[in-house]
Amino acid sequence: MLKITGIKKSFGKTEVLKGVDITVNKGDVVAVLGPSGSGKTTMLRCINFLETADSGELEFDEIKTSLNSASKKTINDIRKKTAFVFQNYNLFNNKTALENVMEGLVIARKVPVKEAEEIAKKALDKVGLSHRYDYYPASLSGGQQQRVGIARAIAVNPDVILFDEPTSALDPELIDEVLSVMRKLAKEGTTMIVVTHEMSFAQDVANHVIFMDKGVIVEEGNPRDFFSHPKEDRTKQFLKRVLPVDDYVI
């Protein structure tokens, strides 16, 4: 479905991605783990052309393109097949929850307003916000704002949703409401790539885990093997630091 080969990206003299390969199949939930500065977010942004990679190739169903020289049409075609959920919500403060979800449908995808409204309401219903259609972001909690962001993503019916640390800006008590929505999407077969610090999500929901450090993939595999029997010393060091003592079994 989606194959990325050899992503490289530098900012000035800092090499952030050093040749990363990822394959995602339909229905996969891929959790991308790693310390801050490991290149996780940059990789995600390069996939959606929010950043232009220095090199690399992308195959997405019938689309094949270079990551650093894709045409505007190809980029638009890829973005129509994807949706991005940002760390800090990225909502329009002057628009209601309903209008925020409708925006991409009406402006980018030219869906008629009445049809877009119906799609947006169904998306908000799905994330538990049927009672918040007319609320502006300032009147919503962080968790509710992020659920609007997820509703905006699912409203465009993408082939894959890219999540960039969707709970990292939330207070601890609000994290579960966002993760529960993501668990629901996973059960429904939604294809997702999730950059996250939530180990429980990676263990319980993902079917593939990638661990990145210093711009490379150090280790990847299914969650059971990754968390119970990591092969690389760097992976073991990371898990020892982020997992509760009772969960760390090697």
Buried (B, 14 or more C-beta within 10 A) or exposed (E): BBBBBBBBBBEEEEBBBBBBBBBBEEEBBBBBBBBEBBBBBBBBBBBBBBBEBBBBBBBBEEEEBEBBEBEEEBBEBBBBBBBBBBBBBEBEEEBBBBBBBBBBBBEEEEBEEEEBBEBBBBBBEBBBBEEBBEBBBEEBBBBBBBBBBBBBBBBBEBBBBBBBBBBBBBEEEBBBBBBEBBBBBBEEEBBBBBBBBBBBBBBEBBEBBBBBBBBBBBBBBEBEEBBEEBEEEBBBEBBEEEBEEEEBEE
